[in-house]
Amino acid sequence: MFRRHRMRASRAVALGAVLGLAAQGAAAQTLTMGMGSPVSSLDPHYHQLRSNAEVSQMLFDTLLHTDAKAQLAPGMAESWRPVGENIWEFTLRDGLRFHDGRPFTTDDIAFTIERIPTVTGPGASYATHVRPVRRVEIVDARTVRLHTDGPFPLLPVYFSQVFMLGRAQHAGASTADYNSGRATIGTGPFRLVSHAQGDRITLGRNDAWWGEKPHWASVTYRMITNDAARMSALLAGDVDFIDQVPTSDLGRLRQDSRFRLAETTSLRTMYITLDSTRPAPVPQLNGPNGAPLEANPLADPRVRRALSLAIDRRLLVERVMEGAALASMQFLPPGAYSHIPDMPVPAADPETARALLVQAGYPQGFQITLGGSNDRYMNDARVVQAVGQMWARIGVRTTVEAQPYATFITRATRREFPAALLSWGNSTGEASVVLNSVLRTVNRDRGHGAANRVQYSNPAMDRLLAAAEVEMDTARREELLRQAQRTALEDAALLPLYLQAAIWAMRSGLTYEARADERNDPGAVRPAR
């Protein structure tokens, strides 16, 4: 009897060990990510938003990829080349398939280009990326030629951002169909398992994907926009990996052997827009005693320069960002293509700023509202508060309104703020897209100024940018882009503040190569050796 019980107990122990190993194996194949930015849609063409794009990259795919330093690499297309001055030829990999098993064809590229201009969203549109294409020539099942009106050297860069769809799966599909999961059928490394809007997205590995298979069989992408809650989830083991690490927690994480950090300077510029083109009276922009103004003070370049000189960018980086940023007066960091090497960050100069206000006819200053988000970027609410205090010191009484991003961006798009803290992630690694989207004179038909919320227009900058877009010589194009940036920045069209750091924290058993484009890529999260 004793032996029989002992045998049963041994079998139970063995079975428990097997089940335990199976559970450990399942856990080892599961990654839970805590992300600081919400995803507004699973429609890959709805809104040029970094968080949207990174999820789209998981589910869908692009003809070309970019590496951690924003350099082009093969994607769905194994090769690409110019054919003459106004044709780019892309050759697809063999055997590309959608999650439903249908093959991806060159006709699906044509369908994607047709669809994008029909999609409307709350912000920058992907129409900018496909607008240069005038005709799609399908050479064969794996080769497509994209014809432009003239030379367009940046087309491969643009198509590293354009997510491919299929005519059979997606013709007639609405944005709601993607959010519900009905149309979320891509060619990417993961498949959609479930989607709870604003809360979490569950993904399963696509073992038929052409690239290196992700380590993770299952990924849960949780949206935890509150910094303290996201950090607590990591410390408690509820998530394995977080982005947008609160700057106040960096010190202790560096001292805690249970965790690992990945850090780099990102390509994201934080800047303040000034609504200089709106005629008076401008809402939330009044005289020193609150009375409406007869003229818009922001239309005067001396006022815009005064507001810029009042800002101590180095102090913002040191005190507010706690070192997790690089003070900047431009859109790209040193070493990046089209960075302007002789544009240093000016020291704050309140005295000169006050003198400029006097020259412009505002010796007593004025009242202004500065809007911003409080849940989208690192320390965003603290930054707008700090800038408001700096402006107050030169006599510009500033009311700060920091709101959830979804509310703020809708109001900013409606031009309800005369000044607003906004951002652009230069994921292409150069300045053309930010100039075209944020600062170029608005022309909806041509895809210009898609994110130019204040209707800024500078014909000199437009001409330089137009010349850069058709310049095939790399060095000459870089100089044209530098001149275009300088023209707008010296006009104080907007006020760059700093380049945000990209910082991730994870359990010590994981590794991640920090990406300059800030993208969270679960396929690049790997067990540490």
N, C-alpha and C positions, 0 to 999 in steps of 0.2 A: 504493500500500500504506500509506504513511504517512498519507494523508488518510483512508483507511478506518479505520485504528486510531484516528485522532484523533476521527472521528465516533463510533466506538464508545465511546471514553472520554468524549466529551461527553454521549452518551446515558446512560452509567453515572453521571456526575456529576449529570445532571438527575434521573435516577431516584432516586439517593441523596438528593437534596434533597427530592424529593416524599415519599419514605419518612420522611425526618427530620422534615419538617413534619407529616406524619400522626402520627408518634410524639409530637411535641411537643403536637399537638392533643389526642391521647388523654390525655397526662399532664395537660394543662390542665383536663381534664374529670374528673380523679380526685382525691379528697381522702382522705388517710389521717389519722385522728384517734387520738391516744394518750390513753386515759382512765384515771383513777386509781382508779375504783370498779368492781368486778365487777358483771356483770348475772346475777342468779340465775335468771331465767326469761324466756322470750318470751311466756308467758301474760300478757296485759295486766291480769288481775285477780288474780294470784297473791300479790302483796306490794306494799304501798305503800312503794316504795323509789325514791329519786330516779333512780338509774341505770336501773332497770327502766322507770320512767315515760318517761324521755327516749327510750329505744329504742322503747317502745310508741307514742310520739307520732310517730315516723318511719314506723312500719309501719301503725298504725291511725289513728284520729282522734277528736276530741271535738266535742260539739255547740258548745261555746264555746272560745275560746282565751284566753290571757293574754299581754300584751305584756311587754317587758323589765322593766317596773316592776310586774308582777303585776296590771295592770288588765284587766278583761274586754274581749273583742273578739269579733266574730262568728267562728264556725268552720263546722262543717257546717250549723249553723243560721244563717240570714242575719238572723233577728230573734227576739226573745223578749219576753214581756210577762206581767205578772200579769193573771189574769182572775178578779176577785173576790179574796177573802182566802186561799183554799186551792187555787188552780189556777194553774199556770204553763203558758203556751202557747209552744211552739217551732215555728218555721216553717223547714223545711229548704230548702237551696239546690236548685235544679233540676239534675238530671243527675248526682247523686252515684253513683259506682260503685265496687264492690270491684275488687281486682286481677284477679279472674277474669272481669270484665266484667258480673257480675250487678248490678242496680241496688240501691242502699241505700234501704230503705223505713222508714216509721214503725213497722212491725211489728218491725223489727230493733232499734229502741230498746226496745220492750217485751221482746224476747228478752234483750237485754243486762241489763236490770234484773232479770229472772228469774234469770239465770245467776249473777250476782255473789255472792249469799248462799250458793251451793252450793260455792264455791271456798274451800279452806283453804290457808293458807300459813304461813310461820314468823313473821310479824309483823303489822303493822297491816293490816286488811282494807279493801277498798273498800266493804264492806257499810255502813259508816258513811255513805257518800255517797248511797246509794240507799234507805236505810232510811226516810227521811221520805215516800217515795212510797207511797201506799196503793192507787192505781189508775191505770192507764194508759188514757187515752181516745184512740183513733185517730180523728181527725176526717176526714182524707183522706190521700192518698198523701204529702203534704208537711207536714201539720200534726198535731201531737200535743199533748195536754194531760196534764200530770202533776198528779194530785190528791194533796193532803196532808191530814192530819187537821185541820190548822188553818193559820194563817199560817206560812210558812217562807221568809223573805226571802233566805236564803243558798242556795236550791236552784240558781240559775244558777251560783253560785261552785262548788258541789259538782260540777256537771255539766261544768265546765271540766276536771275531773280524771278523768272516767269515759270509758274507751275503748270505742268502739262496735264490736260484732260483728254477725254476720249469722246468722239462724236456719238458712238453707240450708247455710251453710259450717261452722257451729260447733256445732250441736246435737249433744250427745254427745261432743264433742271433749274430751280430757283435757289436763292441763298438759303431759304428755309429748308429745302431738301437736303442740303449739306449739313445743316445744323442738326437735323433729325437723324442723320446717318443714312438716309435713303440713297443719296448721291455721293457719299464719301467713299468712292471706289477709286483708288489711285494706283500708282506704280511704285510707291515708296517702300522703304525698308520695314514699315509697320502697317498693320491693318487697324481700322477702328473697331473696338469692341463695344465701347459705350461712351456717351457724352452727356454730362450734366452741366448745362450752361452756367458758366461763372464759378463752377466748383471743381470738377475734375474731368479728365479724359483718360480712358483706359485703352491701351494699345496692345496688340499682339504681334509678335515677330512675323514678318513675311519671309518665309524660308525660300521663296522663289525669286527674291530680289537679286539683281545682277551683281551687287557689290559685296564687300566683306560683310558677313552676317553679324548683326549685333550680338553681343553676349547675352542679352536679356530676352527671355521668351515673353515676358510681360512687363509693361511699363505703365505706371500710374502717374499721370501728370496732374498734380494738385495745384490749384491757384490759391495761394495764401498771400494776399496782398498786404496784410499787416506785418510789419517788420518783426515785432516782438513775437507774434504767433508763429511766424515762419522759423525764427531762431529757436523757439521753444520746441517746435516739432522736431528739429534736428537733434537738439540736446536730449530729447526724450526717446529718440530712436523711432519716431513715427514716420520720418522720411529719411532717406539715405543721402540726399543731395539737395542743396539749395543754391539759388542765385541771389543777386542783390543783397549780399551780406551786410547787415547794419554796420556802419562804420564804428559805432561804439563797442561792438563785440569783436573787432578784429584782434585787439591785443590779447584777450583771453583765449581766443581760438588758436592763436599762434603758440600759446604756451600749453595747450591741451593735446596730449599725444593721441587722444581718441579721434582727432579730426585732422583733416588736411585741407589746405587752401590752394586754389589756382588763381593767379592774378595776372593782369596785363592792362596796359592803357587801351581803352576802347576807341572806336571810331565814332563815338556818339558825342556830338556837340550839344551842350545846353546853352540856349541863347534867349534873349528877350526881344520880342517883336514890338515895334512902336507903330501905331496906326497913324502914319504921317500923311496919308492921302485923303483922309476923310474931311469934308468941309465942316466948319463949325455950324451949330454946336455939336460937340462930340460927347456922347453919353459918358458919364463918370470922369469927365475932364473939365474942371472948372477953375475960376479965378481963385486967388488966395482966400477970399471971403466966402467962397462957395457959389458966387454968381456965375452964370454962363459967360463964356468967352466969345468975343467976336471973331477970333481967328483960332485955328488949331495950332497950339505952340509946337507940336511935334512935327509940323510941316517945315519948321525952321531948322536947318542942319546944325546951327549953333546950339539949339536946345538938345538935339539928339546927342551931340558930342559932349555937352555938359552932363547929361545923364550917364553917358559911358564913363567919363572921367571921375564921376562920383563913386563908381563901383571899385572897390578894392578886391580884385580878382584873386590875388595871392592870399588875402585874408579869408576869402570864401573857401579856398582850398584847404588852408591850414586849420581854420576854426570850425567851419560848418561841415565841410566834407572830411575833416580829420585826416587829410593827406590822401584820400582816395580819389584823386582827380589831378588833372594837369591844367593849370591856368592857361588860357589861350585867347587870342583875338581872332582866330580863324577856325576853319572847319576840320583840319586834319593835323595829326601829330607829326613831329619831325621824322623824316625818313619815308613818309608816305608820298605817293605820286601826287603832284600838284600842291604839296605843302609850300608855303611862301617862307623862305629862309630868313628874309630881312624884315619880318613883321613881328617885332617883339611885343611882349605884354607890357602895356604902359603902367606905370605906378599910378595909384589913385591921386587925384589932384583936385581936392574940393575948392581951393581958392580960384583956380582957373575955371572950374565949373561954374562957380557963382558969378565970375566976371562975364562968362559967356551968356548966362541968363540975363544979366543986366544989359549987355549989348543987344540981345534979342528983344528987349522990352519987357522983361519979367523980373524986375528987381526984387519983388516980394514973392517970387516963385508962383506956384499954382498947386491945385489939388488934382491928384490922379489916382486911379485904381489899378493895381497890379494883380492880375489873376494868375493862378497856377494850380497844379494838381497837388494832392496830398497823399497819394497812394500809388504813384506810377514810377517815379525815379528816385534814386537814393537821395534822401534828405530834401525832397522837392519843396515841402512846406517850409522847412527851415531856411532854404535858400531864398524864397520870395520874401520871407520876413526880414532876412538880413539885408537884401537889396532895398526893401522899403525903408529900412532905418538909414541906410547910406544916402538915399535920395532925400530923406527928411533933413539931413545935415546940411544940404545946400539950399534948403527952403522949399523943396518940392514935397508937400504933405501927401503921404502915400497911404492909401487904404489897401490892405492886402486881403484878397479873397482866395483861400486855398480850399479846393473842393475835390471830391472823388473824380478821377480822370474822366469817366464817362460823362459826368455833368459838365466838367470844365471844358472838355474839347468841343462839345456841342455849342457851348456859349462862345468859345473862342472862334469857332467857325462862323458864327453869326455876328462876329465883330462886336461883342458886348463888352470887351475889355480894351481900353486904349493901349494897355501894355500887358504882355503875357509872357510867362516862362514856358517856352516850348523846346523841342528837341528834334534832332535829325540824326539817325544812325547811318553813317556813310558805308553801308555794307559792301558797296562796290569798290571801296578802297581808293576813290578819287573824287574830285569835286563836281563833276558834271551833273550828277543826278540831283544833288542838293541845290545847285544853282538853277537848274531847269525847273525843279518842283517848287522851291521856296521863294526864289527871288526873280525869276523871269517874268516879264509882262504876261499877264494872263491871256491865254488864247486856247479856249477849250477844244476847238476843232483840231488844233495841232498838238494838244497835250502839254501845253506850256503853263506853268504856274499852278499846278494841281494842288499844292499846299501853300500857295501865296495868299494867306488869309487876310492880309491888309492891302492887297491890290497894289503893291509896290511896283514901280515901273522905272527902269533906267535904260534908255535906248543904247547908250554906250556899252553897258554890260551885256545887253542882248546881242549886240553885234559881235563882241568878242566871244561869247559863248557859241553863237551860230558858226563862227569861223573855226572854233575848236572842234565842233561836232563833225566837221568834214575834213579835218586835217589828219592825214594818214601818218605823217612823220611824228613819232612819239615825243621827241624833244620839243618840237615846235608846238605840238598840242598842249604839252605840259605848261609851256610859257604862256600860251593863250588863256589857259584855265587860271593860271596865277594872276594874269592881268584882269580877267573878269572878276575874280574874287576881290582883288584889291579895289577895283572900281566901286563895287557895292559896299565893301567894308569901310572904306574911307568916307563914304557918304553916310555912314552909321545907319544903313538901311535896317539893320538889326544889330543887336549887341551880343556877340559871343562872350561867354563867361569862362567855360572850362570844358575839357574833354573828360568825360566820366570814366573812372576805372571800371573794369569788368572783373568781378570777384565772385568766386564760387567757394562753397564750403561743403565738405563731404566726410563721411566716415573714413577713417585712416586706411581701410582696406580697399579704397577706390582711388583711381587716378583720372585726371581730365586735363587735356591740353587747353589752356585758356585761349579763347577766341577773341580777336579784335572786334568782330561784329557782334559780340555778346550772345551769340546764339547758344541755346541749350540743346545739345545733341546727345540723346541717350545712347546712340550707337558709338559715340566716342568716350562714354563712361565705361571704364574697364576695371576689373579687379587688379589691385596692385600686386606686383610680383614679389 
